[in-house]
Amino acid sequence: RRASSAAARSARAAAMAGIGEFDVLAFFKDEIKSDSAAIKINAVNRIELVASALGPAKTVSDLIPYLSQVMQEEPWCSDEEFLFTLSKQYSTLVLHCSGNESILIPPLEYLAAQEETVIRDQAIQSLCFIVERKSSLAPEHLVPTLHRLATKSDFFTARVSACALLPTAYRFANEDQKANLRKAYTALCVDDTPMVRRAAAHKMKDLMYWCEKTDIISDLITVYKQLSQEDTQDTIRVACVYTTLVMAFMFNQDENKQYTLSVIKDACEDRSWRVRLTVAKNFDQLCAALGPELVASKLLDCFVQILKDPEQEVRKEAVRVIEPCLQLSNPLTPEQLQTHILPQFQSLGLDSAQPVRAALAQVLGPVAKVLGRDVTQRQLLSLISDLMKDEFHDVRLNVVSHAGLICEVLSVDGLVHSLLHTIQNLIMDNHWRIRQSVVEQVPKLARLFGVEMFQSKLEVLFLSSLRDSVHSVRHAAIMHLKEIADAFGSQWTAEHMLPKLIEQYSQSAGYANRVTTLHTLPKVSGVMTTDQIEQFFVPLLVKATKDSVPNVRFCACRMIIWMLENQKFGPASVKTIKPVLMEMEHDSDIDVQYYALRALATVA
């Protein structure tokens, strides 16, 4: 746009200076009349540039009337791409009308009545943009435009556009106009044409948002109820669920009982799975809007039916929404979980649809946290164990992602003999994402179990993750090693863990494993003293600088740079390292030379 404005200023300056007799509007008209579609479309896309060059007066007196005339004449009136582009570009002219923005409304009204959907939609967008930019246009120009579109009987498309305009028109209309707008909307909701009723339903929630509660109850509740029972189009009933959400937040408990609750209950039992799916996806928002009393007395029974829905997508979303319901300001209580939802878990755990079981696995951790140790151990433990062994890896992955939380709820005593063996097996799972997820849970398990249990049950498996064939698993093990070192302290890390890491370096045949071992050093250095670093790290790093593989050598240089930058080396360590780096300046590999030079610069 800045480039266009600069070009426009140049064109005006040239004209004002008398350099040539270039007529911008004439040139634009020639391009519009071109036989080439590309030239015509490019010309329309440059309307703002033309308006900038002409100035506000000529834009209002010449350019916009010309465009209004052209789009109603052949061949332009039959060129859908031309009309669509023009619909889009009209909104850019609002900056060049200098107080005469109302001149843009009539041509956009014409375009909003076109048969092609994308032209109408773009015209509506442009109208809304213009009115939002200058809201004073709404009472005098947009509202009459809407009424004309809403009462056009020759073709339904104008009435569809009227539905789309209603929320914006109502928002900026005068108070004495709003009653007539509500009447117009009511008429559109009972229109004989299904497409008009559908368009009205889709805009209902947006219109309700700007309406006063008393106006909704007096003028709009009747059509809301009618559309919620629309027999022919399930998309209308879906739209009514979204409208219910808007209304439920506005209404108090008694009003919701009277007006919205029946619509929600009917939607839960709707013959269309799309309507039931919409309720399932938004159940947490419905709970937040209706409040804990109505949820407990009316909604939970409906929710249980959705959990048993014959359509797997509905069951999956119903299970998934349990977790958001536990995070509300008035969440589902442990008693409600036990009474209504927990009894469904056993059948859901055996569901034939893998996505349903995966969704169930995803919510078990948060549910266990709410229920507490005793109920989890009594009612969920066997289900958790079964899902950890599920044949589909997504199910196993979702359970494992909450393993730390579940273990925390159960405590060590309740967990050791039931889940730990399964977790040990999962760290060797065929799917690398599951192995990675188990590795990510190990620090929490380590803090929970303590040193002895970690060493006897998980340490060997965790160290094996550092040799995993998949880089992401190795990287996860490296990143979480720091948490384990922080949890167990300096002495344990130096005396127990570090010798095993160094031993793993010596035993590893593949260079990738040696690189992995080097990457663990910064992670454990935080709990170690300068003397311990000199004793354990420096010999290993010197050894790595002599490795036959260049990748290992420059990795060793990078670790040395990190240690120097973070002041982990004492004077003795620097004295040992510096000659080695000086030798590496002449290494056969250019990358090794580069990192050696960087390390030497850091030493200096």
Secondary structure by P-SEA (a helix, b strand, c coil): caaaaaaaaaaaaaaaaccccccaaaaaaaaaacccaaaaaaaaaaaaaaaaaacaaaaaccaaaaaaaaaacccccccaaaaaaaaaaccccccccccccccccaaaaaaaacccaaaaaaaaaaaaaaaaaccccccccaaaaaaaaaaccccaaaaaaaaaaaaaaaacccccaaaaaaaaaaaaaacccaaaaaaaaaaaaaaaaaccaaaaacccaaaaaaaaaccccaaaaaaaaaaaaaaaaaccaaaaacccaaaaaaaaacccaaaaaaaaaaaaaaaaaacaaaaacccaaaaaaaaacccaaaaaaaaaaaaaaaaccccccaaaaacccccaaaaaaacccaaaaaaaaaaaaaaaaaacccccccccaaaaaaaaacccaaaaaaaaaaaaaaaaaacccccccccaaaaaaaaacccaaaaaaaaaaaaaaaaaacaaaaaaccaaaaaaaaacccaaaaaaaaaaaaaaaaaacaaaaacccaaaaaaaaaacccaaaaaaaaaacccccccccaaaaaaccaaaaaaaaacccaaaaaaaaaaaaaaaaaccccaaaaaaaaaaaaaacccccaaaaaaaaaaaaaac
